Amino acid sequence: MNNTQVNVSKEVSSAVSLIRTAILQSQERAIKAVNHEQLALYYGIGRFISANTRSKNWGKGVIEGISNRLKQELPGLRGFGVRHLKNMRSFYEAWSLLETNSAISIAKTDDNSAIAIAELQDTVENECNTIRLLQLTNYPEFPLTEFLSISFTHHIRIIESTKDVEERLFYIRYCHNYKPTTEDLPTIIRQQDLFHNQGTLPNNFMQTIPDYKQAFHAIQMFKDEYLLDFINVEELGMRDEEVDERVIEQNIVQKVKNFIMTFGKGFTFAGNQVHLDKLGHDHWIDLLFYNRDLRRTVVVELKKGNFKVAYLAQLSTYLRILNDDDRREGENPPVGIILCKNMDKEYVNYIMQDFRQPMGVATYKTADEMEPELVKLLPPKEELMKLLNDDNM
């Protein structure tokens, strides 16, 4: 191949790359515009149906009649069956709070059909303006972009599975960010209850783990506080100020079965004070585990006092090195948990936004810190240890 052919080949590749990008971006914008228009149309039709069915202007069977006639007059039309029309009504009624002017109404369909159609079209055209007006009134942080970006079917699944406006807005943002399928969404809402479980453990898993199922699994895996009731510093004859991370670490290592049972199923202990050497710099991981369910290495860093921002930087470094040098084929990137005595959850969540490695922060209590009332409810220590040992035989 001569130089001219090489240059032509490069020019073609460059041009194709640019044109392909332009096409894909244009298609994406077109899809968004179509979805936007469809949501506006369905909202307007839902409003029209709601006004006439809830006020009993229409008798029984009218919706069925509308659906059948539409199919006859517009052959090949899809998405306007009886169930779909009722879904449009549900969509409007779920978000009728968007309308700040209650005087707006749909005309009756007797001799005023032209007026009805005109008002229906006005509703479609003005839906976005209505939402923007809402942003200035009741919901200054209403997620307009997210609302218009997700499909009508996603909206219906959210409406069917939730009742609270804030919960619906949460799942609208969730669908925009993580793109769950419409088949998965009901499970996420009803069974996993992500809205009520979110944020229990301060973490950045949703932002740093691309697969939303894995991210949610990680959130579910870890608690925001652990009771290390097999560690009692009073029995060690130590005061709190004398206790450092290594004392707690050694107790965990000695009773690692108990610690794994506290953490949950699927954990395998990989070691403590695990040495990492990166570019001549030494690092030591307090506790290292592997979780079969997550298919990830889990780093646990122990801290005896209150949360400090520096702990995140330290943990982030360990995770980066493990991801680059230790992760095996088929494994997911490692995650890290900081275990400290106290933290301000709101502050931790705020600070964690800028970290790109998947991490969470939890607190712990040892046996000597348990409330006396709670201690009384527990079986004797010997019996508890026997039960634990029996379960692990």
C-alpha positions as CSV (number, residue, x, y, z in Angstrom):
1,M,0.0,0.0,0.0
2,N,1.5,3.3,-1.1
3,N,1.5,6.6,0.9
4,T,-1.5,8.0,-1.0
5,Q,-3.6,4.9,-0.2
6,V,-2.5,5.1,3.5
7,N,-3.5,8.8,3.7
8,V,-6.9,8.1,2.0
9,S,-7.5,5.3,4.4
10,K,-6.7,7.6,7.4
11,E,-9.0,10.3,6.0
12,V,-11.8,7.8,5.5
13,S,-11.5,6.4,9.0
14,S,-11.4,9.9,10.5
15,A,-14.4,11.1,8.4
16,V,-16.4,7.9,9.2
17,S,-15.7,8.4,12.9
18,L,-16.9,12.0,12.9
19,I,-20.0,11.2,10.8
20,R,-20.9,8.2,12.9
21,T,-20.7,10.3,16.0
22,A,-22.9,12.9,14.4
23,I,-25.4,10.3,13.4
24,L,-25.6,8.7,16.8
25,Q,-25.9,12.1,18.5
26,S,-28.6,13.1,16.1
27,Q,-30.5,9.8,16.7
28,E,-30.2,10.3,20.4
29,R,-31.7,13.8,20.2
30,A,-34.5,12.5,17.9
31,I,-35.3,9.7,20.3
32,K,-35.5,12.2,23.2
33,A,-37.7,14.5,21.2
34,V,-40.0,11.6,20.3
35,N,-40.2,10.5,23.9
36,H,-40.9,14.1,25.0
37,E,-43.7,14.5,22.5
38,Q,-45.2,11.1,23.4
39,L,-45.2,11.9,27.1
40,A,-46.9,15.2,26.4
41,L,-49.5,13.6,24.1
42,Y,-50.3,10.8,26.7
43,Y,-50.5,13.4,29.5
44,G,-53.0,15.4,27.4
45,I,-55.1,12.3,26.4
46,G,-55.0,11.1,30.0
47,R,-56.3,14.5,31.2
48,F,-59.1,14.4,28.6
49,I,-60.1,10.8,29.7
50,S,-59.8,11.6,33.4
51,A,-62.1,14.7,33.1
52,N,-64.8,12.8,31.3
53,T,-64.7,9.6,33.2
54,R,-64.3,10.9,36.7
55,S,-67.1,13.5,36.1
56,K,-69.2,10.7,34.6
57,N,-69.7,12.5,31.3
58,W,-69.0,9.1,29.7
59,G,-70.9,6.0,30.4
60,K,-69.5,2.4,30.7
61,G,-67.8,1.1,27.7
62,V,-66.8,4.5,26.2
63,I,-63.0,3.8,26.7
64,E,-63.4,0.4,25.0
65,G,-65.3,2.1,22.2
66,I,-62.6,4.8,21.7
67,S,-59.9,2.1,21.5
68,N,-61.8,0.1,18.9
69,R,-62.6,3.0,16.7
70,L,-59.0,4.3,16.8
71,K,-57.8,0.9,15.6
72,Q,-60.4,1.0,12.8
73,E,-59.7,4.5,11.6
74,L,-55.9,4.3,12.0
75,P,-54.9,0.8,10.9
76,G,-51.6,-0.3,12.4
77,L,-51.9,2.1,15.3
78,R,-50.3,0.6,18.5
79,G,-50.3,1.7,22.1
80,F,-54.0,2.8,22.3
81,G,-55.6,-0.3,23.7
82,V,-58.0,0.0,26.6
83,R,-55.3,-0.7,29.2
84,H,-53.0,1.8,27.6
85,L,-55.7,4.5,27.6
86,K,-56.3,3.8,31.2
87,N,-52.6,4.1,31.8
88,M,-52.6,7.5,30.2
89,R,-55.3,8.5,32.7
90,S,-53.2,7.2,35.5
91,F,-50.2,9.1,34.2
92,Y,-52.2,12.4,34.2
93,E,-53.8,11.8,37.6
94,A,-50.4,10.9,39.2
95,W,-49.0,14.2,37.9
96,S,-52.1,16.5,37.9
97,L,-50.3,18.3,40.7
98,L,-48.2,19.8,37.9
99,E,-51.2,22.0,37.0
100,T,-51.2,25.1,39.2
101,N,-54.3,26.5,37.5
102,S,-57.3,24.4,38.6
103,A,-59.6,26.4,36.3
104,I,-58.3,24.6,33.2
105,S,-60.7,21.9,32.1
106,I,-61.5,19.6,29.2
107,A,-64.7,20.5,27.4
108,K,-67.6,18.0,27.1
109,T,-67.7,15.9,24.0
110,D,-71.3,16.5,22.9
111,D,-71.5,19.5,20.6
112,N,-68.1,21.0,21.6
113,S,-65.8,18.4,20.0
114,A,-63.7,21.1,18.2
115,I,-63.2,23.0,21.5
116,A,-62.2,19.7,23.2
117,I,-59.6,18.9,20.5
118,A,-58.2,22.4,20.7
119,E,-57.9,22.2,24.4
120,L,-56.4,18.8,24.2
121,Q,-53.7,20.0,21.8
122,D,-53.1,23.0,24.0
123,T,-52.5,20.6,26.9
124,V,-50.0,18.6,24.8
125,E,-48.1,21.8,23.7
126,N,-48.0,23.4,27.1
127,E,-47.1,20.4,29.2
128,C,-43.4,21.4,29.5
129,N,-44.4,24.9,30.3
130,T,-46.6,23.6,33.0
131,I,-43.7,21.6,34.5
132,R,-41.4,24.6,34.3
133,L,-44.1,26.7,36.1
134,L,-44.2,24.0,38.8
135,Q,-40.4,24.4,39.2
136,L,-41.0,28.0,40.2
137,T,-43.7,27.1,42.7
138,N,-44.1,23.9,44.6
139,Y,-41.1,21.9,43.4
140,P,-38.1,24.2,42.7
141,E,-35.9,21.1,42.2
142,F,-38.3,19.1,40.1
143,P,-36.2,16.9,37.8
144,L,-37.6,18.1,34.5
145,T,-34.8,16.6,32.3
146,E,-35.1,13.2,34.1
147,F,-38.9,13.3,33.9
148,L,-38.9,13.8,30.1
149,S,-36.1,11.3,29.5
150,I,-37.6,8.1,30.7
151,S,-40.2,6.1,28.7
152,F,-43.9,6.1,29.3
153,T,-43.8,2.5,30.4
154,H,-41.2,3.3,33.0
155,H,-43.5,6.1,34.3
156,I,-46.4,3.6,34.5
157,R,-44.3,1.0,36.4
158,I,-43.3,3.7,38.9
159,I,-46.9,4.9,39.3
160,E,-48.2,1.3,39.8
161,S,-45.6,0.5,42.5
162,T,-45.5,3.8,44.5
163,K,-47.9,6.3,46.1
164,D,-45.6,9.0,47.4
165,V,-44.5,11.9,45.1
166,E,-41.0,12.0,46.5
167,E,-40.6,8.2,46.0
168,R,-41.8,8.6,42.4
169,L,-39.3,11.4,41.8
170,F,-36.5,9.2,43.3
171,Y,-37.3,6.4,40.9
172,I,-37.6,8.8,37.9
173,R,-34.0,10.0,38.7
174,Y,-32.9,6.4,39.2
175,C,-34.3,5.3,35.8
176,H,-32.6,8.3,34.1
177,N,-29.2,7.6,35.7
178,Y,-29.1,3.8,35.7
179,K,-31.4,2.7,32.9
180,P,-33.1,-0.3,34.5
181,T,-35.4,-2.3,32.2
182,T,-39.2,-2.0,32.7
183,E,-39.2,-5.7,33.6
184,D,-36.7,-5.1,36.5
185,L,-38.2,-1.9,37.8
186,P,-41.1,-3.4,39.7
187,T,-38.8,-5.8,41.6
188,I,-36.4,-2.9,42.4
189,I,-39.3,-0.9,43.8
190,R,-41.5,-3.5,45.5
191,Q,-39.0,-6.2,46.7
192,Q,-35.7,-4.4,47.0
193,D,-37.4,-1.1,48.2
194,L,-34.4,0.9,47.1
195,F,-36.0,4.2,48.0
196,H,-36.3,3.3,51.7
197,N,-33.0,1.5,51.8
198,Q,-31.0,4.1,50.1
199,G,-28.4,6.0,52.1
200,T,-28.5,3.7,55.2
201,L,-24.8,3.2,54.7
202,P,-23.0,6.3,53.6
203,N,-21.5,5.2,50.2
204,N,-20.9,6.1,46.6
205,F,-21.7,2.7,45.1
206,M,-24.4,4.1,42.8
207,Q,-22.0,6.6,41.3
208,T,-19.0,4.3,41.0
209,I,-20.5,0.8,40.2
210,P,-21.9,1.0,36.6
211,D,-24.2,-2.0,37.0
212,Y,-27.2,-0.8,39.0
213,K,-28.0,-4.3,40.2
214,Q,-24.4,-4.8,41.6
215,A,-24.5,-1.3,43.1
216,F,-27.8,-2.0,44.9
217,H,-26.5,-5.4,46.0
218,A,-23.4,-3.7,47.5
219,I,-25.7,-1.3,49.4
220,Q,-27.8,-4.2,50.7
221,M,-24.6,-6.1,51.7
222,F,-23.3,-3.7,54.2
223,K,-24.9,-2.1,57.3
224,D,-24.3,1.4,58.6
225,E,-23.4,0.0,62.1
226,Y,-21.9,-3.3,63.2
227,L,-22.0,-4.8,66.7
228,L,-18.7,-6.5,67.3
229,D,-20.1,-8.2,70.5
230,F,-17.3,-10.7,70.5
231,I,-14.8,-7.9,71.4
232,N,-14.9,-6.5,75.0
233,V,-12.1,-4.0,75.7
234,E,-13.0,-4.1,79.4
235,E,-12.1,-7.8,79.5
236,L,-8.8,-7.0,77.9
237,G,-8.1,-4.7,80.9
238,M,-7.8,-1.6,78.7
239,R,-9.2,1.9,78.8
240,D,-10.8,3.2,75.6
241,E,-7.9,5.7,75.0
242,E,-5.5,2.8,75.1
243,V,-7.3,0.8,72.5
244,D,-6.0,1.2,68.9
245,E,-7.0,-0.3,65.6
246,R,-4.5,-3.2,66.0
247,V,-6.1,-4.4,69.2
248,I,-9.5,-4.6,67.5
249,E,-8.0,-6.1,64.4
250,Q,-6.3,-8.9,66.3
251,N,-9.5,-9.7,68.1
252,I,-11.3,-9.9,64.8
253,V,-8.6,-12.1,63.3
254,Q,-8.8,-14.4,66.3
255,K,-12.6,-14.7,65.9
256,V,-12.9,-14.2,62.2
257,K,-15.8,-16.6,62.0
258,N,-17.8,-14.3,64.2
259,F,-16.8,-11.3,62.2
260,I,-17.9,-12.9,58.9
261,M,-21.2,-13.9,60.5
262,T,-21.6,-10.3,61.5
263,F,-20.9,-9.1,58.0
264,G,-23.1,-11.6,56.2
265,K,-23.0,-14.6,53.9
266,G,-20.5,-15.1,51.0
267,F,-17.4,-13.6,52.7
268,T,-14.0,-15.4,52.7
269,F,-11.2,-14.1,54.9
270,A,-8.1,-13.3,52.8
271,G,-5.8,-11.9,55.4
272,N,-4.9,-9.0,57.7
273,Q,-2.1,-6.4,57.4
274,V,-1.9,-7.4,53.7
275,H,1.1,-5.8,52.1
276,L,0.8,-3.8,48.9
277,D,3.9,-2.5,47.1
278,K,3.3,0.2,44.5
279,L,6.2,2.0,42.8
280,G,8.4,1.4,45.9
281,H,5.8,2.6,48.4
282,D,4.5,0.2,51.1
283,H,0.8,0.0,52.0
284,W,-0.8,-2.3,54.6
285,I,-4.5,-3.3,54.4
286,D,-6.1,-4.0,57.8
287,L,-8.5,-6.7,56.7
288,L,-9.1,-8.2,53.3
289,F,-12.0,-10.4,52.3
290,Y,-13.5,-11.8,49.1
291,N,-17.3,-11.9,48.6
292,R,-18.6,-14.5,46.2
293,D,-22.0,-12.8,45.7
294,L,-20.4,-9.5,44.6
295,R,-17.4,-11.2,43.0
296,R,-15.3,-8.5,44.5
297,T,-12.4,-8.1,47.0
298,V,-13.6,-6.2,50.0
299,V,-11.2,-4.0,52.0
300,V,-12.0,-3.2,55.6
301,E,-10.1,-0.4,57.3
302,L,-10.5,-0.1,61.1
303,K,-10.3,3.3,62.8
304,K,-10.7,3.7,66.5
305,G,-12.0,7.3,66.5
306,N,-14.3,9.6,64.6
307,F,-14.4,9.6,60.8
308,K,-11.8,11.7,59.0
309,V,-11.7,12.7,55.3
310,A,-8.1,11.3,55.1
311,Y,-9.5,7.8,55.7
312,L,-11.3,8.0,52.3
313,A,-8.1,9.0,50.5
314,Q,-6.2,6.1,52.2
315,L,-8.9,3.6,51.3
316,S,-9.2,5.0,47.7
317,T,-5.4,4.4,47.3
318,Y,-5.7,0.7,48.4
319,L,-8.7,0.1,46.1
320,R,-6.8,1.7,43.1
321,I,-3.8,-0.5,43.6
322,L,-5.9,-3.7,44.1
323,N,-7.9,-2.9,41.0
324,D,-4.7,-2.3,38.9
325,D,-2.4,-5.0,40.2
326,D,-4.5,-7.7,42.0
327,R,-7.9,-8.1,40.3
328,R,-8.3,-11.3,38.3
329,E,-10.2,-12.0,35.2
330,G,-13.9,-12.3,35.8
331,E,-13.8,-10.3,39.1
332,N,-15.4,-7.0,39.6
333,P,-13.4,-4.0,40.9
334,P,-12.8,-4.1,44.7
335,V,-14.9,-2.2,47.2
336,G,-13.9,-0.7,50.6
337,I,-15.5,-0.2,53.9
338,I,-14.2,2.1,56.7
339,L,-15.2,1.0,60.2
340,C,-14.9,3.9,62.6
341,K,-16.4,4.7,66.0
342,N,-18.5,7.7,65.0
343,M,-19.5,9.7,61.9
344,D,-21.8,12.4,60.7
345,K,-23.6,10.6,57.9
346,E,-24.7,13.8,56.0
347,Y,-21.1,15.1,56.0
348,V,-19.7,11.7,54.9
349,N,-22.1,11.5,52.0
350,Y,-21.2,15.0,50.9
351,I,-17.5,14.4,51.0
352,M,-17.7,11.1,49.3
353,Q,-19.1,12.5,46.1
354,D,-15.7,13.4,44.7
355,F,-14.2,9.9,45.2
356,R,-14.2,7.6,42.2
357,Q,-13.5,4.2,44.0
358,P,-16.5,2.4,45.4
359,M,-16.5,2.9,49.2
360,G,-18.8,3.0,52.2
361,V,-18.4,4.1,55.8
362,A,-19.9,2.3,58.8
363,T,-19.6,2.5,62.6
364,Y,-19.1,-0.2,65.1
365,K,-19.7,-0.9,68.8
366,T,-18.0,-3.4,71.0
367,A,-19.6,-5.5,73.7
368,D,-18.7,-3.1,76.5
369,E,-20.5,-0.3,74.7
370,M,-23.9,-2.1,74.5
371,E,-26.8,-0.8,76.3
372,P,-27.4,-2.7,79.6
373,E,-31.0,-3.4,78.6
374,L,-29.8,-5.0,75.4
375,V,-27.2,-7.1,77.1
376,K,-29.8,-8.5,79.4
377,L,-31.8,-9.8,76.4
378,L,-28.8,-11.7,75.0
379,P,-28.1,-15.3,76.1
380,P,-25.1,-16.0,78.3
381,K,-21.8,-15.6,76.4
382,E,-20.9,-19.3,76.7
383,E,-24.3,-20.3,75.2
384,L,-23.9,-17.7,72.4
385,M,-20.5,-19.0,71.5
386,K,-21.7,-22.6,71.5
387,L,-24.5,-21.6,69.1
388,L,-22.1,-19.9,66.8
389,N,-19.7,-22.8,66.8
390,D,-22.5,-25.3,66.2
391,D,-23.7,-23.3,63.3
392,N,-20.3,-23.3,61.7
393,M,-19.5,-27.0,62.2
